[in-house]
């Protein structure tokens, strides 16, 4: 789908489903605000060509196989959804709204890990926090969304003088922040939806979003959440049905984050930052685990303030369902210096 198309144009035919691999889901439906046509941000051919001109659309070249039994590409790692996902709420490419920050152009290419063929007509969701670590829809949580453990912005000040007695006996409440480990889903606290959006992959399996470079909050490194939905139908209202074949996160190398931290408003974020190697969600396996390829001039601080282009090829299993997982990466996963 090009940047000049809208969500209500005639969709391609959905992929056939295999009952052995899929479960029926409740009807997913998104509504375009006000019922108006989607206003798409233009994606010029120059961007796509530039983003993939180095031939490194992926962490490695596809494997040449003698038989069709061996996958041609390593699956992109599944990671936790986190508690602050809002189901395909905005069908748009430009998710910035009025948020301040370093301009970010994110191009993702979705391919079938077995065949290496592009997965077109898929719905891709992305969502992330602001430069100051705030998630839209959960502003009452303050800096510390997605399990970051941040205190609500209206938390009372002062120190309690009474010591509580007794030992809690019940289970912790569902959706409570869990120090960066994901936790269950939390219901939104407000109607804000900045830095969230859904768009359709074109026949090359490619989709591009406009946003801002994410900030950080307690307990997590800088990241973007992502989901890929397939086998659904694009209608006048948005995207309906299908299933989620990938739930993951996209990550930024330490050099780029350090450079962003010198630029306003990131420089005003006083929350202690978790590095990529310290993060408990990142699988420590490079681009296979969601580490983005980045381009911002000569990778100097002065260059990053002008904007960042990021891209990655994500290899998925379209016939599988991966709604979410709170399983942490293996403790034996090897660290990646890239």
N, C-alpha and C positions, 0 to 999 in steps of 0.2 A: 504493500500500500504506500503510495507516495504521500508527501506532506501536503498535497493539495486536495486529497480525497477526504471524504467525511464518513462517519461511521454508519450513515444510513444508505450508502450506496450498495448496489447488489453484491452480496458476499459470494465468495467461492463456495463450492459444495463442501460440507464438512466431511472429515475422514470417517470411514466406517468403523463402528465400534466392535470390539471383541468382548462378548460377555465374560469370557474367562479371565479377562484382565481388568475389567472395570466394574464399578458398583454404581447403582443408580443414585443420583444426587438430587437434592431438592432444587427446584428451579432457581437458577441464578439470573438475576435481572438487574440491569443498570439503567438509570434514567438520565438522559442528557438534560442539564439544568434548563428549566423553562421550556423544554420541548423544542428548542431552537436547534438548527444545524450546528454540528461541531465546527469550531473555528480551529483549523489546523495550522500549526506553525510550518513554514516552508522548510523543506529539507532539500537543499540544492544537490545536484549531482556531484559538485566539487567536494562536498563534505564526505559523501559516501566513498568517493574514490580516494580521498586523502586518508580516511580512517583505516582503509584496508590496503593502501598502496604498498605497504611493506610486505604483503603476503603473509603477515603474522596475525591472521584473524583468529588464531587459536594458539594454545600453548605448544602444540606440536602438529606436524603434518599427519593427515589420516594414514592409518596403517594399510598397506597393500596386503590383501588376504587371498589365499588360494581358494577358500570356500566362503560361502555366505554365513557360516555359523559364527565366525569371529567378528565382534563389533569393530567397526573401522575407526572408532574414536572413543576416547575415555569419557565416561559420563561426568558431567559437571556435578560437584558435590551437593547433596541435599543438606540444608541446614534448617534451624528452627524458624518458624514464622514469627515468633514473638507475640506479645499480647496486643499489639496496636495496629493490626491489619483491619482495614475497612474495605469490604468487598466491592471492587470495581466501581467506585463511586463517581469518578469523573472520566469521561471518554475524551481524552485530549493528549496532545504531545507536549505542549508547554505547560508545565505544572508549577511554574515559579510564583504566579500571582504577584504579590507585592513584596515578597521576601528579599531581603538584602543578602548579598553574598557574591562570591566569585562565580561568574557565569560558567555553567557546565553543559556540554553537549554530550549526551550518552547514546551510543549506537550499539545495539545488541543484535547478534545474528543467531537465530535458533535453528539447529540442525538435528536430524535423527541420528543418534549415536551408532545405530546399526548400519544404516545405509549412507550416511553423510549427506543425504538429501535435505534441502532446506524445508523447514516446517512453516509453510505459508498459512495465512488466515487465522493464526493463533492470536489470542488476547494476552498481552503482556502487561502485568501490573508492576509498578514500582512505587515505593514510598520511603521517605527518610526524614530525619530530623532537620531542623533549621541550623543556621550557623551557631546558634546559642544552645543547641541541644534540645529543642522543643519539637514535639510531634503535634501536628494539627489534629484536631479531634480529641486531644488529651492535654490541652494546655494547663489544666488544673494539676497535672502531675509535675509540672515544672520541668527543669532540666533533669532528665533521667528516664526518658521513655524506653519502651521495649525492654523492660526488666532492669533498667539502669539503677533503680533504687533511689531516684531523686525525690525530694520532699515536695508536696503540693505547694503552689505559690502562696496559698492562703494559710499555710501552717501556722499555728499559734507560736508566739515567741516566748522566751523565758524558760526556766527549768522547773519541772514539777517538784513540789515540796513533799508530797506524800509518796511513799514507796508502796506499790501495789502488792497485795498478798495473794498467795495461792499460785498454782501452776496451771497454765492453760491445758485443757484436755482435748479440745476439738481439733479438726484438721484446719490448716491455714485456709483463708478464704480464696476462692478461685479467682485467678487473674491478678493476684498480688504480685508486686515487683519481686524479683528473685535474684537480685545482684548480677544481672546480665546473663542468666541461664535460660531465658526464654519465658517460662511460665505459661499459664493459660491465657485465654483471650480476655481482654477487658472491654467493657462497653464504653463507647465514646462519651466524653464529658461535655462536648461542645459541638457546634456545627461547622467549625473551620475545616477546610480541606486542602490547604496549600501543601505543596511538595508531595502530592499524590496524583496518580493518573494511570489510565489504561489506554493502550493503542494496539492496532492490528499489524502483524507482520505482513510484509509484502511477499511476492512470489519468490523472492530470494531469501525469505526467512528473516528479513531485516526490519528493525524498528528503531526510530530515533526519538529521544526525548530532550527537551530543554528544561534545565533546572538550575540550581546553584550547588556549589561544592558543599557537601554535608559538614556539619560541625560534630561535636562530640559531647558525651554526657558520662556520668559516673558508671564505671564498670565495663564500658565497651569502646572498641576502637572505632574509627570512622568507617561507615558502611552504608549501603543502600539495600533495602529489601526488594526481592523480585519473585514474581510468580508467573508461570506460563500455563494458560488454559487452552485446551484443544477440544475438538469434536463438538463445539457449541455452534450457535447460529448468530450471525450479526443481523440485527433488525433495526427498525426505525428508532427503537428505544435504546439500543445498545447491544450488549452481548448476553445471550441466554443459553443455559444448559451446559453440556460438556463436562469435562473433568479437569482437575489440575494435575499436570504431568511433572511439574517441577516447582519446588519451593526452595529458594536459596537466598544468599546475600552476596553483594558485590563489595570488594574491598579496595582500599587505596594504600599505596606504598608509603612508608614512613617519611621519605624525602618530601613527597608532595604535601603531606599533612603538616610537617614542620614549616614548609614554605607558606602554607595557607594561614598558619597561626600568627604570622606577622602582619596580616592584612585585616583591616576592620571589616565586619564586626567580630571576626574570629578572635582577634587579639584581646577583646574584652571578656571572652569566655574564661572564667577563673576556675572552672571545674577541672580537677585532676584528670589528666588524659591517660587512657589505657593504650599502649602501643599494639601494633599488629602482632608481635610475637607474644605479648601478654594476654591477648584476647582469648576467651574460652570458647568462642563460637567459630572463629576462623579455623579451618582444618589444617592450616600450616602446609598447604600443598600447592602454593603458587596459583597460576591461572586456572588450573583444574578446579581449585577451590573457590574461584570467584575473584581472584586478584586481577584488577583491570589493567589494560594497557593505557598509558596516559601520554598526552602530548600537550605541553604548554611552553612553546618556544624552546629556549635552551635550558629549560628546567631551572630557571633562576627565580628568586622571590619576586622580582619586578615583573617577570613574565607571567607568573601564575595569576596575578591580580587582573590581568587582561582576559583571562578565561582558560578553561581546560576542556580538551576533547578526550573522551574516554571511549574505549570499545572493547568488546569481548565476544567470542563465539561460545555459545552455551550448547552443549550436547545433551539432549534429553531422550527419554524413552517415552514416546507419545502414547503407547498402549498401556502404560502404567499410571497409577494414581499416587501422587505425593502431595497431599493437602498440607501437611505440616509435620514436623518432628521436633521433639524436645530432647532427642538423643544427642549427647555431646560427642564431638570428634574423639577418635581413639587416642588414648594417652601416648600410644606408640607412634602416632603420626609424625613423620619427619618434618622438621622445620625447613622453611624455604627462605633463602636470603634475598630472593628476587622481589 
